Structures are given as structure tokens and as C-alpha cells.
Amino acid sequence: MEKEGQEKHLGEGHGLGRGGGQGKNKGGAFGPSGFCVCAKCGHKVRHQQGIKCTTIKCPKCGHTMVREELLNQKR
């Protein structure tokens, strides 16, 4: 219930400050250099700018590669 002199304003708040990150998996923004590493066998290949490591299959075992920095964060 509104008191006299108060008006209801919708859509003018600034929210709770949530959701301003890099996304659910916090991926990206590692820069153009570095390595893609197989999470299964540990084989490394040089990262190629513009190509996500997760789109590359390991040449040794066929498992999906991940960015080396991500693998190190989980250890």
C-alpha cells in the first residue's frame, strides 16, 4: 500500500549488483598466447588465437582440450 505523496516507480532501480561477470564458467580473457591441454592425458598444444581450446580434440587420445589456465585453477 502506498502512502500519500509516494508514487510507484518501476524499472528505475540499479538491481542487486549481480550478473556482471564473464558468464557461468568464467572462461575467456586469457589472451592470445598460452596452451591448450588435454584434461585426460595431459598433452599440450599451443593455443591458436580465435580458436577455443574446447573445440580442439587431443591429437593423442581424442579427448576435448581445455585452456591451461583453467586446468591450473582447478588443481
N, CA and C atoms as a LAMMPS dump frame, in Angstrom:
ITEM: TIMESTEP
0
ITEM: NUMBER OF ATOMS
225
ITEM: BOX BOUNDS ff ff ff
-5.0000000000000000e+02 5.0000000000000000e+02
-5.0000000000000000e+02 5.0000000000000000e+02
-5.0000000000000000e+02 5.0000000000000000e+02
ITEM: ATOMS id mol type element x y z
1 1 1 N 0.835 -1.174 0
2 1 2 C 0 0 0
3 1 3 C 0.883 1.242 0
4 2 1 N 0.514 2.225 -0.805
5 2 2 C 1.319 3.434 -0.934
6 2 3 C 0.785 4.53 -0.024
7 3 1 N 1.693 5.28 0.555
8 3 2 C 1.306 6.419 1.383
9 3 3 C 1.073 7.617 0.493
10 4 1 N 0.397 8.576 1.005
11 4 2 C 0.116 9.793 0.246
12 4 3 C 1.422 10.485 -0.122
13 5 1 N 1.544 10.887 -1.378
14 5 2 C 2.744 11.566 -1.85
15 5 3 C 3.799 10.625 -2.416
16 6 1 N 3.609 9.321 -2.235
17 6 2 C 4.551 8.344 -2.784
18 6 3 C 3.994 7.788 -4.085
19 7 1 N 4.857 7.643 -5.046
20 7 2 C 4.454 7.055 -6.316
21 7 3 C 5.254 5.787 -6.538
22 8 1 N 4.658 4.9 -7.267
23 8 2 C 5.331 3.647 -7.575
24 8 3 C 6.141 3.827 -8.854
25 9 1 N 7.452 3.599 -8.785
26 9 2 C 8.334 3.727 -9.948
27 9 3 C 8.905 2.356 -10.276
28 10 1 N 8.641 1.906 -11.466
29 10 2 C 9.16 0.611 -11.897
30 10 3 C 10.331 0.798 -12.844
31 11 1 N 11.322 -0.056 -12.717
32 11 2 C 12.433 -0.059 -13.658
33 11 3 C 13.47 1.024 -13.45
34 12 1 N 13.478 1.666 -12.319
35 12 2 C 14.454 2.729 -12.085
36 12 3 C 15.539 2.329 -11.092
37 13 1 N 15.45 1.135 -10.544
38 13 2 C 16.45 0.685 -9.581
39 13 3 C 17.709 0.198 -10.272
40 14 1 N 18.73 -0.024 -9.489
41 14 2 C 20.01 -0.479 -10.032
42 14 3 C 20.232 -1.966 -9.802
43 15 1 N 19.269 -2.659 -9.274
44 15 2 C 19.398 -4.099 -9.067
45 15 3 C 20.261 -4.432 -7.87
46 16 1 N 20.664 -5.672 -7.811
47 16 2 C 21.43 -6.162 -6.671
48 16 3 C 22.926 -6.263 -6.952
49 17 1 N 23.341 -5.836 -8.126
50 17 2 C 24.763 -5.883 -8.451
51 17 3 C 25.251 -7.26 -8.839
52 18 1 N 24.352 -8.118 -9.219
53 18 2 C 24.737 -9.487 -9.598
54 18 3 C 24.687 -9.637 -11.108
55 19 1 N 25.483 -10.539 -11.629
56 19 2 C 25.41 -10.855 -13.048
57 19 3 C 26.36 -10.068 -13.927
58 20 1 N 27.337 -9.396 -13.361
59 20 2 C 28.252 -8.599 -14.161
60 20 3 C 29.553 -9.305 -14.488
61 21 1 N 29.574 -10.623 -14.43
62 21 2 C 30.816 -11.355 -14.638
63 21 3 C 31.028 -11.797 -16.067
64 22 1 N 31.928 -12.735 -16.253
65 22 2 C 32.273 -13.265 -17.567
66 22 3 C 31.375 -14.429 -17.954
67 23 1 N 30.34 -14.691 -17.192
68 23 2 C 29.467 -15.805 -17.517
69 23 3 C 29.599 -16.933 -16.514
70 24 1 N 28.812 -17.93 -16.737
71 24 2 C 28.701 -19.045 -15.814
72 24 3 C 30.033 -19.74 -15.552
73 25 1 N 30.787 -19.997 -16.574
74 25 2 C 32.026 -20.753 -16.42
75 25 3 C 33.273 -19.903 -16.242
76 26 1 N 33.108 -18.623 -16.246
77 26 2 C 34.209 -17.677 -16.04
78 26 3 C 35.356 -17.903 -17.024
79 27 1 N 35.01 -18.288 -18.186
80 27 2 C 36.02 -18.545 -19.197
81 27 3 C 36.384 -17.297 -19.968
82 28 1 N 37.353 -17.417 -20.839
83 28 2 C 37.728 -16.313 -21.706
84 28 3 C 38.695 -15.35 -21.062
85 29 1 N 39.139 -14.396 -21.857
86 29 2 C 40.002 -13.308 -21.41
87 29 3 C 41.371 -13.781 -20.924
88 30 1 N 41.896 -14.868 -21.473
89 30 2 C 43.234 -15.325 -21.105
90 30 3 C 44.296 -14.781 -22.046
91 31 1 N 43.879 -14.117 -23.103
92 31 2 C 44.824 -13.561 -24.053
93 31 3 C 45.137 -14.534 -25.176
94 32 1 N 45.885 -14.072 -26.169
95 32 2 C 46.133 -14.88 -27.357
96 32 3 C 47.19 -15.973 -27.183
97 33 1 N 48.056 -15.847 -26.195
98 33 2 C 49.121 -16.843 -26.026
99 33 3 C 48.691 -17.918 -25.041
100 34 1 N 49.536 -18.896 -24.84
101 34 2 C 49.244 -19.955 -23.888
102 34 3 C 49.112 -21.298 -24.568
103 35 1 N 48.597 -22.265 -23.825
104 35 2 C 48.489 -23.631 -24.323
105 35 3 C 47.102 -24.2 -24.073
106 36 1 N 46.739 -25.148 -24.935
107 36 2 C 45.561 -25.979 -24.73
108 36 3 C 46.089 -27.313 -24.21
109 37 1 N 45.455 -27.848 -23.171
110 37 2 C 45.924 -29.071 -22.539
111 37 3 C 44.794 -30.093 -22.517
112 38 1 N 45.143 -31.337 -22.759
113 38 2 C 44.165 -32.412 -22.66
114 38 3 C 43.937 -32.718 -21.181
115 39 1 N 42.685 -32.648 -20.755
116 39 2 C 42.355 -32.912 -19.357
117 39 3 C 42.503 -34.399 -19.012
118 40 1 N 42.566 -35.24 -20.025
119 40 2 C 42.666 -36.683 -19.792
120 40 3 C 44.118 -37.167 -19.754
121 41 1 N 44.904 -36.854 -20.806
122 41 2 C 46.274 -37.397 -20.88
123 41 3 C 47.366 -36.351 -20.63
124 42 1 N 47.004 -35.049 -20.612
125 42 2 C 47.974 -34.002 -20.313
126 42 3 C 48.755 -33.475 -21.504
127 43 1 N 48.465 -33.954 -22.719
128 43 2 C 49.171 -33.481 -23.923
129 43 3 C 48.893 -31.991 -24.138
130 44 1 N 49.943 -31.229 -24.523
131 44 2 C 49.831 -29.776 -24.722
132 44 3 C 50.008 -29.41 -26.182
133 45 1 N 49.212 -28.439 -26.631
134 45 2 C 49.411 -27.822 -27.946
135 45 3 C 49.297 -26.315 -27.759
136 46 1 N 50.019 -25.567 -28.591
137 46 2 C 49.982 -24.108 -28.489
138 46 3 C 48.592 -23.599 -28.855
139 47 1 N 48.079 -22.665 -28.051
140 47 2 C 46.771 -22.064 -28.315
141 47 3 C 46.837 -21.209 -29.571
142 48 1 N 45.815 -21.314 -30.416
143 48 2 C 45.73 -20.502 -31.627
144 48 3 C 44.685 -19.419 -31.41
145 49 1 N 45.077 -18.165 -31.644
146 49 2 C 44.181 -17.039 -31.427
147 49 3 C 42.899 -17.202 -32.244
148 50 1 N 41.769 -16.971 -31.602
149 50 2 C 40.473 -17.053 -32.263
150 50 3 C 39.852 -18.442 -32.263
151 51 1 N 40.569 -19.435 -31.754
152 51 2 C 40.044 -20.805 -31.694
153 51 3 C 39.978 -21.238 -30.23
154 52 1 N 38.794 -21.58 -29.771
155 52 2 C 38.634 -22.015 -28.386
156 52 3 C 39.258 -23.396 -28.208
157 53 1 N 39.965 -23.571 -27.111
158 53 2 C 40.592 -24.866 -26.834
159 53 3 C 39.552 -25.979 -26.768
160 54 1 N 38.356 -25.666 -26.302
161 54 2 C 37.325 -26.689 -26.149
162 54 3 C 36.796 -27.206 -27.481
163 55 1 N 37.156 -26.549 -28.588
164 55 2 C 36.749 -27.037 -29.912
165 55 3 C 37.809 -27.952 -30.523
166 56 1 N 38.936 -28.11 -29.824
167 56 2 C 40.046 -28.928 -30.321
168 56 3 C 40.041 -30.275 -29.607
169 57 1 N 40.229 -31.337 -30.366
170 57 2 C 40.356 -32.685 -29.797
171 57 3 C 41.838 -33.013 -29.663
172 58 1 N 42.187 -33.683 -28.594
173 58 2 C 43.574 -34.076 -28.354
174 58 3 C 44.059 -34.979 -29.488
175 59 1 N 45.218 -34.646 -30.08
176 59 2 C 45.746 -35.477 -31.165
177 59 3 C 46.214 -36.859 -30.695
178 60 1 N 46.432 -37.024 -29.393
179 60 2 C 46.898 -38.321 -28.877
180 60 3 C 45.754 -39.244 -28.466
181 61 1 N 44.754 -38.692 -27.734
182 61 2 C 43.706 -39.575 -27.206
183 61 3 C 42.291 -39.208 -27.666
184 62 1 N 42.12 -38.032 -28.307
185 62 2 C 40.811 -37.643 -28.824
186 62 3 C 39.899 -36.94 -27.834
187 63 1 N 40.369 -36.739 -26.602
188 63 2 C 39.571 -36.054 -25.58
189 63 3 C 39.558 -34.548 -25.858
190 64 1 N 38.581 -33.838 -25.324
191 64 2 C 38.483 -32.387 -25.503
192 64 3 C 39.604 -31.675 -24.755
193 65 1 N 40.19 -30.676 -25.402
194 65 2 C 41.251 -29.876 -24.791
195 65 3 C 40.619 -28.736 -23.992
196 66 1 N 41.363 -28.215 -23.015
197 66 2 C 40.94 -27.052 -22.238
198 66 3 C 42.108 -26.085 -22.134
199 67 1 N 41.814 -24.85 -21.801
200 67 2 C 42.859 -23.847 -21.641
201 67 3 C 43.71 -24.201 -20.422
202 68 1 N 45.008 -24.105 -20.552
203 68 2 C 45.929 -24.481 -19.474
204 68 3 C 45.616 -23.725 -18.186
205 69 1 N 45.281 -22.448 -18.296
206 69 2 C 44.977 -21.637 -17.115
207 69 3 C 43.762 -22.175 -16.368
208 70 1 N 42.768 -22.662 -17.098
209 70 2 C 41.58 -23.227 -16.452
210 70 3 C 41.915 -24.514 -15.72
211 71 1 N 42.739 -25.335 -16.323
212 71 2 C 43.134 -26.592 -15.695
213 71 3 C 43.925 -26.322 -14.417
214 72 1 N 44.799 -25.317 -14.446
215 72 2 C 45.597 -24.967 -13.267
216 72 3 C 44.741 -24.396 -12.147
217 73 1 N 43.659 -23.684 -12.488
218 73 2 C 42.768 -23.118 -11.47
219 73 3 C 42.043 -24.205 -10.696
220 74 1 N 41.766 -25.323 -11.341
221 74 2 C 41.007 -26.399 -10.708
222 74 3 C 41.876 -27.305 -9.848
223 75 1 N 43.182 -27.193 -9.958
224 75 2 C 44.088 -28.06 -9.183
225 75 3 C 44.374 -27.489 -7.838
